Amino acid sequence: MPLQVSDYSWQQTRTAVFISVPLRGVSVRDADVFCTENYLKVNCPPFLFEVFLYAPIDDESSKAKIGNDTIVFTLHKKEAAVWETLSLSGVDKEMMQRIREKSILQAQESAKEAMEAKAGARREDQKYTLNVMMKIEEEERKRIEDMKENERIKATKELEAWKERQRKAEEHKIIQREEKLYQQEKQIEEERKKLKHKGLTRNSVSRNLVTKGRNSENIFFEKLKEDSIPAPRSVGNIKINFTPRVFPTALRESQVAEEEEWLHKQAEARRAMNTDIPELCDLKEEEKNPEWLKDKGNKLFATENYLAAINAYNLAIRLNNKIPLLYLNRAACHLKLKNLHKAIEDSSKAYRIMKLPLRLIHPTELYKMMLRRFGI
């Protein structure tokens, strides 16, 4: 049961009341102060202090100071007057309970109003902040648009100036070209006049000479004219035989050994080709060449498409299984895909085709040789 504190002291003025309540070991953390306009309570276990005030006070402006085992209250009166006593007299338990309940309801309503006011103020602040941010963003957007427009106008002016400079440069080039042509024509005309003048002078001299010997030369002129024109040639046919060639290039531009080797490989591929292979139905003629398929597989290997490269090598091997490089390339694809057994099997086939002593090579050594061969 709490201990009622009765040894308190109080003083007053016409506008305020000062109450000093001694509480041993009181602290801000342990003290629970509840104050309304007609009721004041302090709960600091095991002490309890409560008073039913004589007249209403302004609980919002009232203060409490805790320290030195004492709580000092400064209560501001709502009406300036001198109280006869601090608490009401003749208050029974029912009236005390009603005052307590009324005080609690007033405190709850005040807290609710304060919360609503605080929420309203928060909403107003958010609204104001949102309006300010929208205004700032609008100003920034307008500033950016103005900057873009200024840059566009500037770029347009620079482009127009550049076009004008280009046009003037072209006009200047045309004028220079015309002047140069005019100078050349003038020079040619002057040279022509000089040559004409020389020709006139030479003609006048030769005319005098021709006049003197015209009578003697006329006798032989017609005969000389007839002898200077040759007779027309007779019609004939010339037969030309060319060296037979499989390739369209001329023999002097070809390499016979390489071409013969290519023809030999093509013949072997045609002999080894199985017309029942379904993959060959949709292929073009050049795509049925093992060399073409090998190059295709190499390109797919370079792009790290190893499965497609294996398919290209498989079809090339079905067309011609005597090319060891096809097995080696397919072994490289299997090695990239971590299919080590298939890689060793293909490399072994390649070594058999090349007629190397495979029985003397350990599988581990063969694997290392493949790593060095393909740089893996």
KARARA-V505370 format. One record per residue. PHI is phi as a letter, one per 30 degrees, with the letter a starting at -180 (NA if undefined). OMEGA is omega in whole degrees, 0 to 359 (999 if undefined). Layout:
phi=PHI omega=OMEGA
phi=PHI omega=OMEGA
This chain:
phi=NA omega=182
phi=d omega=180
phi=c omega=179
phi=d omega=178
phi=c omega=181
phi=b omega=182
phi=c omega=177
phi=c omega=178
phi=b omega=180
phi=b omega=176
phi=b omega=181
phi=b omega=166
phi=b omega=180
phi=d omega=184
phi=c omega=185
phi=b omega=178
phi=b omega=180
phi=c omega=182
phi=b omega=177
phi=c omega=183
phi=c omega=178
phi=d omega=177
phi=b omega=183
phi=d omega=177
phi=i omega=181
phi=d omega=177
phi=b omega=181
phi=d omega=182
phi=d omega=186
phi=c omega=186
phi=d omega=177
phi=c omega=185
phi=c omega=178
phi=b omega=185
phi=b omega=170
phi=b omega=185
phi=d omega=181
phi=b omega=188
phi=b omega=179
phi=b omega=181
phi=b omega=175
phi=b omega=179
phi=c omega=178
phi=b omega=186
phi=e omega=7
phi=c omega=185
phi=c omega=178
phi=b omega=177
phi=b omega=175
phi=b omega=181
phi=b omega=176
phi=c omega=193
phi=d omega=183
phi=d omega=182
phi=b omega=181
phi=d omega=177
phi=b omega=175
phi=c omega=186
phi=d omega=180
phi=d omega=180
phi=c omega=180
phi=d omega=185
phi=b omega=175
phi=b omega=179
phi=b omega=184
phi=c omega=178
phi=l omega=179
phi=h omega=178
phi=h omega=182
phi=b omega=172
phi=c omega=180
phi=c omega=179
phi=c omega=172
phi=c omega=185
phi=c omega=180
phi=c omega=181
phi=d omega=174
phi=d omega=178
phi=b omega=180
phi=d omega=179
phi=a omega=178
phi=c omega=181
phi=d omega=175
phi=d omega=177
phi=b omega=178
phi=d omega=183
phi=c omega=178
phi=d omega=178
phi=c omega=179
phi=i omega=180
phi=c omega=179
phi=d omega=184
phi=d omega=180
phi=d omega=179
phi=d omega=177
phi=d omega=181
phi=d omega=179
phi=d omega=180
phi=d omega=179
phi=d omega=180
phi=d omega=179
phi=d omega=180
phi=d omega=179
phi=d omega=178
phi=d omega=178
phi=d omega=180
phi=d omega=178
phi=d omega=178
phi=d omega=179
phi=d omega=179
phi=d omega=178
phi=d omega=178
phi=d omega=179
phi=d omega=178
phi=d omega=178
phi=d omega=178
phi=d omega=179
phi=d omega=178
phi=d omega=177
phi=d omega=178
phi=d omega=178
phi=d omega=178
phi=d omega=178
phi=d omega=178
phi=d omega=178
phi=d omega=178
phi=d omega=179
phi=d omega=179
phi=d omega=179
phi=d omega=179
phi=d omega=179
phi=d omega=179
phi=d omega=178
phi=d omega=179
phi=d omega=179
phi=d omega=179
phi=d omega=178
phi=d omega=178
phi=d omega=179
phi=d omega=178
phi=d omega=179
phi=d omega=179
phi=d omega=180
phi=d omega=178
phi=d omega=177
phi=d omega=178
phi=d omega=178
phi=d omega=180
phi=d omega=178
phi=d omega=178
phi=d omega=178
phi=d omega=179
phi=d omega=180
phi=d omega=179
phi=d omega=179
phi=d omega=179
phi=d omega=179
phi=d omega=178
phi=d omega=178
phi=d omega=178
phi=d omega=178
phi=d omega=177
phi=d omega=180
phi=d omega=177
phi=d omega=178
phi=d omega=180
phi=d omega=179
phi=d omega=178
phi=d omega=177
phi=d omega=178
phi=d omega=179
phi=d omega=178
phi=d omega=180
phi=d omega=180
phi=d omega=178
phi=d omega=179
phi=d omega=179
phi=d omega=178
phi=d omega=179
phi=d omega=177
phi=d omega=179
phi=d omega=178
phi=d omega=179
phi=d omega=178
phi=d omega=179
phi=d omega=179
phi=d omega=179
phi=d omega=179
phi=d omega=179
phi=d omega=178
phi=d omega=179
phi=d omega=178
phi=d omega=178
phi=d omega=180
phi=d omega=180
phi=d omega=179
phi=d omega=178
phi=d omega=180
phi=d omega=178
phi=d omega=180
phi=d omega=181
phi=d omega=180
phi=d omega=180
phi=d omega=179
phi=d omega=182
phi=d omega=180
phi=d omega=178
phi=d omega=180
phi=d omega=181
phi=d omega=181
phi=d omega=181
phi=d omega=185
phi=c omega=183
phi=d omega=184
phi=d omega=182
phi=d omega=185
phi=d omega=183
phi=d omega=182
phi=d omega=186
phi=c omega=186
phi=d omega=183
phi=d omega=181
phi=d omega=179
phi=d omega=179
phi=d omega=180
phi=d omega=181
phi=d omega=184
phi=d omega=182
phi=c omega=181
phi=d omega=179
phi=d omega=179
phi=d omega=181
phi=d omega=178
phi=d omega=182
phi=d omega=178
phi=a omega=179
phi=c omega=178
phi=c omega=181
phi=c omega=181
phi=c omega=178
phi=c omega=179
phi=c omega=177
phi=d omega=179
phi=d omega=182
phi=b omega=174
phi=d omega=181
phi=c omega=182
phi=d omega=182
phi=d omega=178
phi=d omega=183
phi=d omega=181
phi=d omega=182
phi=c omega=186
phi=c omega=175
phi=c omega=191
phi=d omega=184
phi=d omega=180
phi=d omega=181
phi=d omega=178
phi=d omega=177
phi=d omega=179
phi=d omega=178
phi=d omega=178
phi=d omega=178
phi=d omega=178
phi=d omega=179
phi=d omega=177
phi=d omega=180
phi=d omega=178
phi=d omega=178
phi=d omega=182
phi=d omega=185
phi=d omega=177
phi=c omega=183
phi=d omega=180
phi=d omega=180
phi=d omega=183
phi=d omega=182
phi=d omega=183
phi=d omega=185
phi=d omega=186
phi=c omega=182
phi=c omega=174
phi=d omega=184
phi=d omega=180
phi=d omega=179
phi=d omega=177
phi=d omega=180
phi=c omega=180
phi=e omega=179
phi=d omega=178
phi=d omega=178
phi=d omega=178
phi=d omega=178
phi=d omega=178
phi=d omega=178
phi=d omega=178
phi=d omega=178
phi=d omega=178
phi=d omega=177
phi=d omega=180
phi=d omega=177
phi=d omega=177
phi=i omega=174
phi=c omega=191
phi=d omega=181
phi=d omega=177
phi=d omega=177
phi=d omega=178
phi=d omega=178
phi=d omega=179
phi=d omega=179
phi=d omega=178
phi=d omega=181
phi=d omega=178
phi=d omega=179
phi=d omega=177
phi=d omega=177
phi=d omega=180
phi=a omega=183
phi=c omega=180
phi=c omega=181
phi=c omega=185
phi=d omega=182
phi=d omega=177
phi=d omega=179
phi=d omega=180
phi=d omega=179
phi=d omega=177
phi=d omega=176
phi=d omega=177
phi=d omega=177
phi=d omega=179
phi=d omega=179
phi=d omega=176
phi=d omega=180
phi=d omega=179
phi=i omega=173
phi=d omega=190
phi=d omega=181
phi=d omega=179
phi=d omega=179
phi=d omega=179
phi=d omega=180
phi=d omega=180
phi=d omega=179
phi=d omega=177
phi=d omega=178
phi=d omega=180
phi=d omega=179
phi=d omega=177
phi=d omega=180
phi=d omega=179
phi=d omega=176
phi=h omega=175
phi=c omega=180
phi=d omega=184
phi=d omega=183
phi=d omega=180
phi=d omega=184
phi=c omega=177
phi=d omega=179
phi=e omega=179
phi=d omega=178
phi=d omega=177
phi=d omega=179
phi=d omega=178
phi=d omega=178
phi=d omega=178
phi=d omega=178
phi=d omega=177
phi=d omega=182
phi=d omega=186
phi=c omega=177
phi=i omega=185
phi=c omega=999
